[in-house]
């Protein structure tokens, strides 16, 4: 037992030492560049999947191993660690930093929730839509972290309002049932003392009153069956717990679903975009606009079906009450409305930095959509001599730079009409930007690009393509489904970014080997890599929500399994229907490089 305990303590160290040693026969026995590159790929992949080392540290291994094996020189490897992806990421993080600093995200979230109303089902949808919208432009983790405190405040207010309503109802019920007014001594004390204090102090004392009354009712319940009123109250209590769970889960899942919509919404989309454009430079069909057109319907359908699924699973889907007009608000709905309105009032009027941030956000989005929309010439066509030079990262950096230039305060006038001069401070500072910049993701993606380049230089990609050719005999839809299920399963236990980085160099040669447009396989695999819904550790958004202690692991597994099935089904529907004409997927494109039919390696 003592030895086993020591092994558990040092399991990461053992994994770090044993993995390279156990795989060492691969390059020593099969002395080819393909085998040496495969050795590097396996070591890095195992470290990424197990997180034996920090992800960014493992991503640096190709910069060490490729020069030693003679696959790529140090300068060549180093150039792979900083690409167009990183410039786009910097511009997006500038926007996210300013949005968080000036609380624009909170104003957007609260306004959206106020628009849909406070019925529990509509309230949940409002939070899902607002969180999904934020995650389109910010990281999924940031979106969940921003919205969850608002959800928690609303949830706690719902519990307090329900406790008050139950205590009042029980008090009245006990008084009417006992005509001789021979009330239990404890109940009378609660009515005479606690309720007077509650009327003076608001919500602070309702819990003690509720507990006092409920305890007496529980004692009576031991001797006789629970009365219908008590059974109804217990049912409402269970429903309140269900509302807490469903509101937490809706934030975790909508943060992930919203990230699917834009290229910048999640790191997996960015990694796919950079990998695809680097491997197939002749095709510039993947940009912000084209990705939005294909993914927005997917995200909307998954979001709505997830809303229905979570409602049915925890609360029961009551269409009649949801769509009833002129329905009187319950205590829960009144409490929710009060909290949301109070939170919005605390923000005050829209400030100058918020307005500037919103304007820059709108300009950045317009520049992305209109750069090269496809059906009409975009603004990049104004530079015909430099076709292909201007990318989405150019627009992102242009707007991102403005956040460091535009002042955060304007001149104001005193009562005498004199201007008050403030010290010049931009909308964001470099320290604030650094605090929000995900350097780990930036290095991780760079390591993935280095591995991809190494696979090309060493001809490992061609070897993999030749070995995967027999898979082409399977129906195309089955190949896509298998790849989706594999990445969806792996991403539950590994980082999303690490998963997509591992599988892109495998799936690209697979598509080429079976003579299929690579987008047919890469797009659904990229989308499914984000479907990490099952466990708290599967996704940072899940972990943030789980930390509020309203959920159990089984709650998340039960709900997440349904969302996973919904997500894969919707992606399969999309890739076989409306995505096909967008990229003409049934035509084998000319921009794919020719692959030798034979390889001749010893691997």
C-alpha positions as CSV (number, residue, x, y, z in Angstrom):
1,X,0.0,0.0,0.0
2,X,2.8,2.4,0.8
3,X,4.5,1.8,-2.6
4,X,1.1,2.3,-4.3
5,X,0.6,5.6,-2.4
6,X,4.1,6.8,-3.5
7,X,3.3,5.8,-7.1
8,X,0.1,7.8,-7.0
9,X,1.9,10.8,-5.6
10,X,4.6,10.7,-8.3
11,X,2.4,9.5,-11.2
12,X,3.0,12.6,-13.3
13,X,6.8,12.3,-12.9
14,X,6.7,8.6,-13.8
15,X,4.6,9.4,-16.9
16,X,7.0,12.2,-17.9
17,X,10.0,9.8,-17.6
18,X,8.5,6.5,-18.9
19,X,6.6,7.9,-21.9
20,X,9.7,8.9,-23.9
21,X,11.6,5.8,-22.8
22,X,8.9,3.3,-23.7
23,X,8.4,4.9,-27.2
24,X,12.1,5.2,-27.8
25,X,12.3,1.9,-29.9
26,X,10.2,3.6,-32.6
27,X,12.9,5.9,-33.9
28,X,15.8,3.6,-32.9
29,X,14.5,0.5,-34.8
30,X,12.8,2.3,-37.7
31,X,15.4,4.8,-38.6
32,X,13.4,7.1,-40.9
33,X,12.2,10.7,-40.6
34,X,8.6,9.5,-40.5
35,X,9.3,7.4,-37.4
36,X,11.2,10.2,-35.7
37,X,8.4,12.6,-36.3
38,X,5.8,10.0,-35.2
39,X,7.8,9.6,-32.0
40,X,7.7,13.3,-31.3
41,X,3.9,13.4,-32.1
42,X,3.1,10.5,-29.8
43,X,5.1,11.9,-26.9
44,X,3.5,15.4,-27.2
45,X,0.0,13.9,-27.7
46,X,0.3,11.7,-24.5
47,X,1.5,14.7,-22.5
48,X,-1.4,16.8,-23.8
49,X,-4.0,14.1,-23.1
50,X,-2.7,13.4,-19.6
51,X,-1.6,16.9,-18.8
52,X,1.5,15.4,-17.2
53,X,3.2,18.7,-18.0
54,X,1.4,22.0,-18.5
55,X,0.0,22.2,-22.0
56,X,2.2,25.1,-23.1
57,X,5.3,23.3,-21.8
58,X,4.5,20.2,-23.7
59,X,3.9,22.3,-26.8
60,X,7.5,23.4,-26.7
61,X,8.9,19.9,-27.2
62,X,8.8,20.0,-31.0
63,X,11.2,23.0,-30.8
64,X,13.6,20.7,-29.0
65,X,13.1,17.3,-30.7
66,X,12.8,18.3,-34.3
67,X,16.3,19.9,-34.5
68,X,17.8,16.9,-32.7
69,X,16.2,14.5,-35.2
70,X,17.2,16.7,-38.1
71,X,13.6,17.1,-39.3
72,X,13.5,20.9,-39.1
73,X,16.0,23.6,-38.1
74,X,15.5,25.7,-35.0
75,X,14.7,28.8,-37.0
76,X,12.2,26.9,-39.1
77,X,10.5,25.5,-36.1
78,X,10.4,28.8,-34.3
79,X,8.6,30.5,-37.2
80,X,5.7,28.0,-36.7
81,X,5.1,29.2,-33.2
82,X,3.8,32.6,-34.2
83,X,1.4,32.9,-37.2
84,X,-1.6,34.9,-38.4
85,X,-3.7,33.2,-35.7
86,X,-1.8,35.0,-32.9
87,X,-2.3,38.4,-34.5
88,X,-6.1,37.7,-34.8
89,X,-6.1,36.5,-31.1
90,X,-4.3,39.7,-30.0
91,X,-6.9,41.9,-31.6
92,X,-9.8,39.9,-30.2
93,X,-8.3,40.0,-26.7
94,X,-8.0,43.8,-26.9
95,X,-11.8,43.9,-27.4
96,X,-12.5,41.4,-24.7
97,X,-10.3,43.3,-22.2
98,X,-12.1,46.6,-22.8
99,X,-15.5,44.9,-22.6
100,X,-14.7,43.3,-19.3
101,X,-13.0,46.4,-17.8
102,X,-16.0,48.7,-18.5
103,X,-18.7,46.2,-17.7
104,X,-20.2,46.3,-21.2
105,X,-20.7,42.5,-21.0
106,X,-22.9,42.8,-17.9
107,X,-25.1,45.5,-19.5
108,X,-25.6,43.3,-22.6
109,X,-26.4,40.2,-20.5
110,X,-28.9,42.0,-18.2
111,X,-30.6,43.8,-21.1
112,X,-31.1,40.6,-23.0
113,X,-32.6,38.9,-19.9
114,X,-34.9,41.8,-19.3
115,X,-36.2,41.5,-22.8
116,X,-37.4,37.9,-22.5
117,X,-39.2,38.2,-19.1
118,X,-38.9,36.4,-15.8
119,X,-40.9,33.2,-16.4
120,X,-38.4,30.5,-15.4
121,X,-38.3,29.0,-18.8
122,X,-38.0,32.4,-20.6
123,X,-35.5,33.5,-17.9
124,X,-33.4,30.5,-18.6
125,X,-33.5,31.2,-22.4
126,X,-32.6,34.8,-21.8
127,X,-29.5,33.8,-19.8
128,X,-28.6,31.2,-22.5
129,X,-28.9,33.7,-25.3
130,X,-26.9,36.4,-23.5
131,X,-24.2,34.0,-22.5
132,X,-24.0,32.6,-26.0
133,X,-23.8,36.0,-27.5
134,X,-20.9,37.0,-25.2
135,X,-19.0,33.8,-26.0
136,X,-19.2,34.6,-29.7
137,X,-16.8,37.5,-29.1
138,X,-15.1,36.6,-25.8
139,X,-13.6,33.3,-24.6
140,X,-16.1,30.7,-23.4
141,X,-14.5,30.8,-19.9
142,X,-14.9,34.6,-19.7
143,X,-18.5,34.5,-20.8
144,X,-19.4,31.9,-18.2
145,X,-17.5,33.7,-15.5
146,X,-19.3,37.0,-16.3
147,X,-22.8,35.7,-16.4
148,X,-22.7,33.2,-13.6
149,X,-22.7,35.8,-10.7
150,X,-25.8,37.4,-12.1
151,X,-27.5,33.9,-12.3
152,X,-26.4,33.2,-8.8
153,X,-27.9,36.4,-7.5
154,X,-31.2,35.7,-9.3
155,X,-31.2,32.1,-8.0
156,X,-30.7,33.1,-4.4
157,X,-33.5,35.7,-4.6
158,X,-35.8,33.0,-6.0
159,X,-35.0,30.8,-3.0
160,X,-35.7,33.6,-0.6
161,X,-39.0,34.5,-2.3
162,X,-40.1,30.9,-2.3
163,X,-39.3,30.5,1.4
164,X,-41.3,33.6,2.3
165,X,-44.3,32.4,0.2
166,X,-44.2,29.0,1.8
167,X,-43.9,30.3,5.3
168,X,-46.8,32.7,4.8
169,X,-48.9,30.0,3.3
170,X,-48.2,27.5,6.1
171,X,-48.9,30.1,8.7
172,X,-52.3,30.9,7.2
173,X,-53.0,27.2,6.6
174,X,-52.3,26.3,10.3
175,X,-54.6,29.1,11.5
176,X,-57.5,28.1,9.3
177,X,-57.2,24.4,10.1
178,X,-57.3,24.9,13.9
179,X,-60.6,26.6,14.8
180,X,-59.9,26.6,18.5
181,X,-56.6,28.5,17.8
182,X,-54.7,25.9,19.8
183,X,-51.6,26.4,17.8
184,X,-48.4,24.6,18.5
185,X,-46.2,26.7,20.8
186,X,-43.3,26.8,18.4
187,X,-45.5,27.8,15.5
188,X,-47.1,30.6,17.5
189,X,-43.7,31.9,18.5
190,X,-42.6,31.9,14.9
191,X,-45.6,33.8,13.8
192,X,-45.5,36.4,16.6
193,X,-41.7,37.0,16.7
194,X,-40.1,36.0,13.4
195,X,-42.7,37.5,11.1
196,X,-42.6,40.8,12.9
197,X,-38.9,41.0,12.5
198,X,-39.2,39.9,8.9
199,X,-41.5,42.8,8.1
200,X,-39.0,45.2,9.5
201,X,-35.8,43.7,8.1
202,X,-36.9,42.4,4.7
203,X,-35.5,39.1,3.6
204,X,-32.9,38.5,6.3
205,X,-35.0,36.6,8.8
206,X,-37.3,34.5,6.5
207,X,-35.0,31.5,6.6
208,X,-35.4,31.0,10.4
209,X,-39.2,31.3,10.2
210,X,-39.3,28.8,7.4
211,X,-37.1,26.3,9.1
212,X,-39.1,26.6,12.4
213,X,-42.4,26.0,10.6
214,X,-41.1,23.2,8.4
215,X,-39.5,21.4,11.3
216,X,-42.8,21.2,13.1
217,X,-44.5,20.0,10.0
218,X,-41.9,17.3,9.5
219,X,-42.5,16.1,13.1
220,X,-46.2,15.7,12.4
221,X,-45.4,14.0,9.1
222,X,-43.8,11.2,11.0
223,X,-47.1,10.4,12.7
224,X,-49.4,10.8,9.8
225,X,-49.4,11.2,6.1
226,X,-48.4,14.6,4.7
227,X,-51.3,16.9,4.0
228,X,-51.8,18.0,0.4
229,X,-50.5,21.5,1.1
230,X,-47.3,20.2,2.6
231,X,-46.8,17.8,-0.3
232,X,-47.3,20.7,-2.7
233,X,-44.8,22.8,-0.9
234,X,-42.2,20.0,-1.0
235,X,-42.9,19.7,-4.7
236,X,-42.2,23.4,-5.1
237,X,-39.0,23.0,-3.1
238,X,-37.8,20.2,-5.4
239,X,-38.7,22.4,-8.4
240,X,-36.6,25.3,-6.9
241,X,-33.7,22.9,-6.7
242,X,-34.3,21.9,-10.3
243,X,-34.3,25.6,-11.3
244,X,-31.0,26.1,-9.6
245,X,-29.5,23.2,-11.5
246,X,-30.9,24.0,-14.9
247,X,-29.9,27.7,-14.7
248,X,-26.3,26.7,-13.8
249,X,-26.1,24.1,-16.6
250,X,-27.6,26.5,-19.2
251,X,-24.7,28.9,-18.6
252,X,-22.1,26.2,-18.9
253,X,-23.5,24.8,-22.1
254,X,-24.5,28.1,-23.8
255,X,-21.0,29.5,-23.3
256,X,-19.7,26.6,-25.3
257,X,-22.5,26.6,-27.9
258,X,-22.1,30.3,-28.5
259,X,-18.4,29.9,-29.2
260,X,-19.1,27.7,-32.2
261,X,-20.6,30.6,-34.1
262,X,-17.5,32.7,-34.9
263,X,-14.0,31.9,-35.9
264,X,-12.8,33.9,-32.9
265,X,-15.4,32.4,-30.5
266,X,-13.2,29.5,-29.4
267,X,-9.6,28.4,-29.8
268,X,-10.6,25.3,-31.7
269,X,-12.1,27.3,-34.5
270,X,-9.0,29.5,-34.7
271,X,-6.7,26.5,-34.7
272,X,-8.8,24.9,-37.5
273,X,-8.7,28.1,-39.6
274,X,-5.0,28.5,-39.3
275,X,-4.3,24.8,-40.0
276,X,-6.6,24.8,-43.1
277,X,-5.3,28.0,-44.6
278,X,-1.7,26.9,-44.0
279,X,-2.1,23.4,-45.5
280,X,-4.3,24.6,-48.4
281,X,-3.1,28.1,-49.2
282,X,-4.8,27.9,-52.6
283,X,-8.2,28.0,-50.9
284,X,-9.1,31.1,-49.0
285,X,-12.7,30.0,-48.4
286,X,-12.5,29.9,-44.6
287,X,-13.0,33.3,-43.2
288,X,-15.1,35.1,-40.6
289,X,-18.1,35.5,-42.8
290,X,-18.2,32.0,-44.3
291,X,-17.8,30.3,-40.9
292,X,-20.6,32.4,-39.4
293,X,-22.9,31.5,-42.3
294,X,-22.3,27.7,-41.8
295,X,-22.2,27.7,-38.0
296,X,-24.8,30.2,-36.9
297,X,-27.8,27.9,-37.8
298,X,-26.0,25.0,-36.0
299,X,-25.5,27.0,-32.9
300,X,-29.1,28.3,-32.9
301,X,-30.6,24.8,-33.3
302,X,-28.4,23.3,-30.6
303,X,-29.1,26.1,-28.3
304,X,-32.9,25.8,-28.7
305,X,-32.9,22.0,-28.4
306,X,-30.6,22.2,-25.4
307,X,-33.1,24.6,-23.8
308,X,-35.9,22.2,-24.4
309,X,-33.8,19.2,-23.2
310,X,-32.8,20.9,-19.9
311,X,-36.3,22.1,-19.2
312,X,-37.7,18.6,-19.8
313,X,-35.0,16.9,-17.8
314,X,-35.2,19.0,-14.6
315,X,-38.5,20.9,-14.7
316,X,-40.8,19.4,-17.2
317,X,-41.6,21.3,-20.4
318,X,-44.9,23.1,-19.7
319,X,-46.0,24.8,-23.0
320,X,-49.3,25.9,-21.5
321,X,-47.8,28.1,-18.8
322,X,-44.9,29.3,-20.9
323,X,-47.1,30.8,-23.6
324,X,-50.1,32.0,-21.5
325,X,-50.8,35.7,-22.0
326,X,-51.6,38.1,-19.1
327,X,-50.4,35.5,-16.6
328,X,-49.9,36.9,-13.0
329,X,-46.3,36.8,-11.9
330,X,-45.4,34.3,-9.1
331,X,-43.3,35.2,-6.1
332,X,-40.4,33.6,-7.9
333,X,-40.8,35.7,-11.0
334,X,-41.3,38.9,-9.0
335,X,-38.1,38.2,-7.1
336,X,-36.2,37.5,-10.4
337,X,-37.5,40.6,-12.0
338,X,-36.5,42.7,-9.0
339,X,-32.9,41.4,-8.8
340,X,-32.3,41.9,-12.6
341,X,-33.7,45.4,-12.5
342,X,-31.7,46.3,-9.4
343,X,-28.5,45.0,-11.0
344,X,-29.2,47.0,-14.2
345,X,-29.8,50.2,-12.2
346,X,-26.5,49.7,-10.4
347,X,-24.7,50.1,-13.8
348,X,-26.2,53.6,-14.2
349,X,-26.3,55.3,-17.6
350,X,-24.1,54.1,-20.4
351,X,-20.6,55.6,-19.9
352,X,-18.3,57.0,-22.5
353,X,-15.9,54.1,-22.4
354,X,-18.8,51.6,-22.9
355,X,-20.0,53.6,-25.9
356,X,-16.6,53.7,-27.5
357,X,-16.1,49.9,-26.8
358,X,-19.5,49.1,-28.4
359,X,-18.7,51.3,-31.4
360,X,-15.3,49.6,-32.0
361,X,-16.9,46.2,-31.5
362,X,-19.5,47.0,-34.2
363,X,-16.8,48.3,-36.6
364,X,-14.6,45.2,-36.1
365,X,-17.6,42.9,-36.8
366,X,-18.5,44.9,-39.9
367,X,-14.9,44.8,-41.2
368,X,-14.8,41.0,-40.7
369,X,-18.1,40.4,-42.5
370,X,-17.4,42.7,-45.4
371,X,-13.7,41.9,-46.0
372,X,-14.5,39.1,-48.5
373,X,-18.1,38.0,-48.2
374,X,-17.9,35.9,-51.4
375,X,-21.2,36.8,-53.1
376,X,-20.1,40.4,-53.6
377,X,-16.7,42.1,-53.7
378,X,-15.5,43.0,-50.2
379,X,-13.4,46.0,-49.1
380,X,-10.2,43.9,-49.5
381,X,-10.8,44.2,-53.3
382,X,-9.8,47.9,-52.9
383,X,-6.2,46.6,-52.9
384,X,-6.2,44.5,-56.1
385,X,-2.3,44.5,-56.3
386,X,-2.1,42.8,-52.9
387,X,-4.8,40.1,-53.2
388,X,-4.6,37.7,-50.2
389,X,-2.5,40.0,-48.1
390,X,-5.3,41.4,-46.0
391,X,-6.8,38.9,-43.6
392,X,-9.3,39.0,-40.6
393,X,-6.3,39.5,-38.4
394,X,-5.5,42.8,-40.1
395,X,-8.9,44.2,-39.2
396,X,-8.6,42.8,-35.7
397,X,-5.2,44.4,-35.1
398,X,-6.3,47.7,-36.6
399,X,-9.3,48.0,-34.1
400,X,-7.2,46.5,-31.3
401,X,-4.6,49.2,-31.7
402,X,-7.3,51.9,-31.2
403,X,-8.0,50.6,-27.7
404,X,-4.5,51.6,-26.7
405,X,-4.9,55.1,-28.3
406,X,-8.4,56.4,-27.6
407,X,-8.6,58.0,-24.1
408,X,-10.8,56.5,-21.4
409,X,-12.0,60.0,-20.2
410,X,-13.1,63.1,-21.9
411,X,-12.8,66.7,-20.9
412,X,-15.6,67.9,-18.5
413,X,-16.6,71.4,-17.6
414,X,-17.0,73.0,-14.1
415,X,-19.9,75.3,-13.2
416,X,-17.7,78.2,-14.3
417,X,-17.4,76.7,-17.8
418,X,-13.7,75.7,-17.4
419,X,-12.4,72.4,-18.8
420,X,-11.1,69.9,-16.3
421,X,-8.1,68.1,-17.8
422,X,-7.6,64.5,-16.8
423,X,-4.4,62.5,-17.1
424,X,-4.3,60.7,-20.4
425,X,-5.2,57.0,-19.9
426,X,-6.3,54.8,-22.9
427,X,-9.2,52.5,-22.8
428,X,-7.0,49.6,-21.9
429,X,-3.4,49.4,-20.7
430,X,-0.7,46.8,-21.6
431,X,-0.9,45.3,-18.1
432,X,-4.7,44.8,-18.4
433,X,-4.2,43.2,-21.8
434,X,-1.5,40.9,-20.5
435,X,-3.9,39.8,-17.7
436,X,-6.5,38.7,-20.2
437,X,-4.2,37.3,-22.9
438,X,-4.3,33.4,-22.9
439,X,-0.6,32.9,-23.4
440,X,-0.9,29.1,-22.7
441,X,-3.3,28.8,-25.7
442,X,-1.0,30.9,-27.9
443,X,2.0,28.6,-27.2
444,X,-0.2,25.4,-27.4
445,X,-1.4,26.4,-30.8
446,X,2.1,27.3,-31.9
447,X,3.2,23.8,-30.9
448,X,0.4,22.3,-32.9
449,X,1.5,24.3,-36.0
450,X,5.1,23.1,-35.5
451,X,3.9,19.4,-35.3
452,X,1.9,19.9,-38.5
453,X,4.9,21.4,-40.3
454,X,7.1,18.5,-39.1
455,X,4.6,16.0,-40.4
456,X,4.7,17.6,-43.8
457,X,8.5,17.9,-44.0
458,X,9.1,14.4,-42.8
459,X,6.4,13.0,-45.2
460,X,4.6,11.4,-42.2
461,X,1.3,13.0,-43.5
462,X,1.7,11.2,-46.8
463,X,2.4,7.9,-45.0
464,X,-0.7,8.3,-42.9
465,X,-2.7,9.1,-46.0
466,X,-1.6,5.9,-47.8
467,X,-2.5,3.7,-44.8
468,X,-5.9,5.3,-44.4
469,X,-7.0,4.7,-48.0
470,X,-9.0,1.5,-47.3
471,X,-11.4,3.6,-45.1
472,X,-12.6,5.1,-48.3
473,X,-14.8,2.0,-48.9
474,X,-17.1,3.1,-46.1
475,X,-20.0,5.4,-46.8
476,X,-19.0,9.1,-46.4
477,X,-21.6,9.8,-43.7
478,X,-20.2,7.0,-41.6
479,X,-16.7,8.2,-41.9
480,X,-17.8,11.7,-40.8
481,X,-19.8,10.2,-37.9
482,X,-16.9,8.1,-36.7
483,X,-14.6,11.0,-36.7
484,X,-17.1,13.2,-34.8
485,X,-17.7,10.5,-32.2
486,X,-14.0,10.0,-31.7
487,X,-13.1,13.7,-31.2
488,X,-16.2,14.2,-29.0
489,X,-15.1,11.3,-26.7
490,X,-11.5,12.4,-26.5
491,X,-12.3,16.1,-25.8
492,X,-14.2,15.0,-22.7
493,X,-11.0,14.0,-21.0
494,X,-8.5,16.3,-22.8
495,X,-8.2,20.0,-23.6
496,X,-10.3,21.0,-26.6
497,X,-7.4,22.9,-28.1
498,X,-5.1,19.9,-27.6
499,X,-7.6,17.5,-29.1
500,X,-8.1,19.5,-32.3
501,X,-4.4,20.0,-32.6
502,X,-3.8,16.3,-32.5
503,X,-6.6,15.2,-34.9
504,X,-6.3,17.9,-37.6
505,X,-3.0,16.5,-39.0
506,X,-4.6,13.0,-39.1
507,X,-8.0,13.9,-40.6
508,X,-6.6,16.1,-43.4
509,X,-4.5,13.2,-44.9
510,X,-7.5,10.9,-44.4
511,X,-9.7,13.2,-46.5
512,X,-7.0,13.5,-49.2
513,X,-6.5,9.7,-49.2
514,X,-10.1,8.9,-49.8
515,X,-10.4,11.7,-52.4
516,X,-12.9,13.8,-50.5
517,X,-13.1,17.5,-49.9
518,X,-11.2,18.0,-46.6
519,X,-13.9,20.4,-45.4
520,X,-16.3,17.5,-45.4
521,X,-14.5,15.9,-42.4
522,X,-12.6,18.9,-40.9
523,X,-15.6,21.1,-40.3
524,X,-17.8,18.6,-38.3
525,X,-14.7,17.4,-36.4
526,X,-13.8,20.9,-35.4
527,X,-17.4,21.7,-34.2
528,X,-17.6,18.4,-32.3
529,X,-14.3,19.1,-30.5
530,X,-16.1,21.8,-28.5
531,X,-18.8,19.3,-27.3
532,X,-17.2,18.8,-23.9
533,X,-20.4,18.7,-21.8
534,X,-20.1,15.6,-19.6
535,X,-17.7,16.4,-16.8
536,X,-16.7,19.4,-14.7
537,X,-13.1,18.9,-15.8
538,X,-14.0,18.6,-19.5
539,X,-14.3,22.4,-20.0
540,X,-13.4,25.5,-18.0
541,X,-17.0,26.7,-18.3
542,X,-18.2,23.5,-16.7
543,X,-15.7,23.9,-13.9
544,X,-16.7,27.5,-13.2
545,X,-20.4,26.5,-12.9
546,X,-19.7,23.4,-10.9
547,X,-17.8,25.5,-8.3
548,X,-21.0,27.1,-7.2
549,X,-22.0,23.7,-5.6
550,X,-25.5,23.5,-7.0
551,X,-24.7,20.5,-9.2
552,X,-23.5,17.0,-8.8
553,X,-21.3,15.1,-11.3
554,X,-24.2,12.9,-12.2
555,X,-26.4,16.0,-12.9
556,X,-23.8,17.1,-15.4
557,X,-23.3,13.7,-17.0
558,X,-27.0,13.1,-17.3
559,X,-27.6,16.5,-18.9
560,X,-24.4,16.6,-20.9
561,X,-25.0,13.2,-22.6
562,X,-28.2,14.5,-24.1
563,X,-26.5,17.7,-25.3
564,X,-23.7,15.7,-26.9
565,X,-26.2,13.6,-28.8
566,X,-28.0,16.7,-29.9
567,X,-24.8,18.4,-31.0
568,X,-23.5,15.5,-33.1
569,X,-26.9,15.0,-34.7
570,X,-27.3,18.6,-35.6
571,X,-23.7,18.8,-37.0
572,X,-24.3,15.7,-39.1
573,X,-27.5,17.2,-40.4
574,X,-25.7,20.5,-41.3
575,X,-22.8,18.9,-43.1
576,X,-25.1,16.8,-45.3
577,X,-27.5,19.6,-46.1
578,X,-26.9,23.4,-46.1
579,X,-23.1,23.4,-45.7
580,X,-22.7,21.4,-49.0
581,X,-23.6,24.3,-51.4
582,X,-21.6,26.8,-49.4
583,X,-18.3,25.1,-50.2
584,X,-19.5,22.8,-53.1
585,X,-18.4,19.9,-50.9
586,X,-19.2,17.1,-53.4
587,X,-16.6,18.4,-55.9
588,X,-13.0,17.4,-55.2
589,X,-11.2,20.8,-55.2
590,X,-8.1,21.6,-57.3
591,X,-6.4,23.4,-54.4
592,X,-5.5,20.1,-52.7
593,X,-1.9,19.1,-53.2
594,X,-1.1,15.9,-55.1
595,X,-0.4,12.9,-53.0
596,X,2.0,10.2,-54.2
597,X,0.4,6.8,-54.7
598,X,3.3,5.0,-53.1
599,X,5.5,5.9,-50.3
600,X,8.4,3.5,-50.0
601,X,9.2,4.2,-46.4
602,X,10.0,1.5,-43.9
603,X,7.6,2.8,-41.3
